[in-house]
Amino acid sequence: MMIAAILIAAAILTLAIVIASKGCDLEVEEVIEQQRLSEMDSIRREARRHVLMNNLSIWTK
Protein backbone atom coordinates (compact mmCIF):
# COMPACT_ATOMS: atom_id res chain seq x y z
CA MET A 1 0.00 0.00 0.00
CA MET A 2 2.82 2.36 0.89
CA ILE A 3 4.66 1.57 -2.35
CA ALA A 4 1.52 2.32 -4.37
CA ALA A 5 1.18 5.71 -2.66
CA ILE A 6 4.83 6.52 -3.40
CA LEU A 7 4.42 5.52 -7.05
CA ILE A 8 1.29 7.67 -7.40
CA ALA A 9 3.06 10.63 -5.78
CA ALA A 10 6.04 10.16 -8.11
CA ALA A 11 3.73 10.03 -11.15
CA ILE A 12 1.95 13.22 -10.07
CA LEU A 13 5.29 14.97 -9.47
CA THR A 14 6.58 13.83 -12.85
CA LEU A 15 3.43 15.10 -14.55
CA ALA A 16 3.76 18.45 -12.77
CA ILE A 17 7.40 18.75 -13.88
CA VAL A 18 6.49 17.93 -17.49
CA ILE A 19 3.68 20.51 -17.51
CA ALA A 20 5.95 23.14 -15.95
CA SER A 21 8.72 22.47 -18.45
CA LYS A 22 6.28 22.82 -21.36
CA GLY A 23 5.26 26.22 -19.98
CA CYS A 24 8.92 27.24 -19.74
CA ASP A 25 9.53 26.09 -23.32
CA LEU A 26 6.68 28.28 -24.51
CA GLU A 27 8.04 31.27 -22.60
CA VAL A 28 11.50 30.75 -24.08
CA GLU A 29 10.00 30.49 -27.58
CA GLU A 30 8.07 33.72 -26.98
CA VAL A 31 11.25 35.52 -25.87
CA ILE A 32 13.13 34.23 -28.92
CA GLU A 33 10.30 35.37 -31.19
CA GLN A 34 10.29 38.83 -29.59
CA GLN A 35 14.07 39.11 -30.06
CA ARG A 36 13.74 38.07 -33.69
CA LEU A 37 11.01 40.65 -34.30
CA SER A 38 13.10 43.30 -32.57
CA GLU A 39 16.10 42.48 -34.78
CA MET A 40 13.90 42.64 -37.89
CA ASP A 41 12.59 46.05 -36.80
CA SER A 42 16.16 47.28 -36.28
CA ILE A 43 17.13 46.08 -39.75
CA ARG A 44 14.09 47.80 -41.27
CA ARG A 45 14.89 51.06 -39.46
CA GLU A 46 18.50 50.92 -40.59
CA ALA A 47 17.47 50.23 -44.20
CA ARG A 48 14.95 53.09 -44.08
CA ARG A 49 17.66 55.40 -42.73
CA HIS A 50 20.00 54.43 -45.56
CA VAL A 51 17.29 55.08 -48.15
CA LEU A 52 16.56 58.48 -46.64
CA MET A 53 20.26 59.37 -46.53
CA ASN A 54 20.68 58.28 -50.18
CA ASN A 55 17.65 60.35 -51.21
CA LEU A 56 18.97 63.33 -49.29
CA SER A 57 22.37 63.06 -50.97
CA ILE A 58 20.73 62.85 -54.40
CA TRP A 59 18.62 65.95 -53.77
CA THR A 60 21.51 67.98 -52.34
CA LYS A 61 23.80 67.39 -55.34
C-alpha distance (Angstrom), angle and dihedral (degrees) to the residues before:
residue distance angle dihedral
M1 . . .
M2 3.79 . .
I3 3.81 91.8 .
A4 3.82 90.6 52.1
A5 3.81 90.7 52.4
I6 3.81 91.0 49.7
L7 3.82 91.4 49.2
I8 3.81 91.7 49.3
A9 3.81 91.1 48.5
A10 3.81 90.4 48.9
A11 3.82 90.9 49.8
I12 3.81 91.6 50.1
L13 3.81 91.1 47.8
T14 3.80 91.1 48.5
L15 3.79 90.9 49.9
A16 3.81 90.9 49.3
I17 3.82 90.7 50.6
V18 3.81 92.0 49.2
I19 3.82 91.9 49.4
A20 3.81 91.4 47.2
S21 3.79 92.5 49.0
K22 3.82 91.1 50.7
G23 3.80 88.6 53.7
C24 3.81 90.4 50.4
D25 3.81 90.8 49.2
L26 3.79 90.1 54.0
E27 3.80 91.6 49.2
V28 3.80 91.2 49.9
E29 3.81 90.5 49.1
E30 3.82 89.8 50.2
V31 3.82 91.4 51.3
I32 3.81 91.1 48.3
E33 3.81 90.5 49.2
Q34 3.82 91.3 49.8
Q35 3.81 90.7 50.0
R36 3.80 90.7 49.4
L37 3.81 91.6 50.1
S38 3.79 90.3 47.5
E39 3.81 91.1 51.8
M40 3.81 90.7 48.7
D41 3.81 90.1 51.0
S42 3.81 90.4 50.5
I43 3.80 90.8 50.7
R44 3.81 90.9 49.0
R45 3.81 91.7 49.4
E46 3.79 91.5 48.7
A47 3.82 91.8 48.6
R48 3.81 90.8 48.2
R49 3.81 89.8 50.3
H50 3.80 91.0 51.6
V51 3.80 91.5 49.8
L52 3.80 91.0 49.8
M53 3.80 91.9 47.8
N54 3.83 90.8 48.9
N55 3.81 90.9 49.1
L56 3.78 90.7 48.1
S57 3.80 92.0 50.8
I58 3.81 91.0 49.3
W59 3.81 92.5 51.1
T60 3.81 94.3 45.6
K61 3.82 94.5 53.3
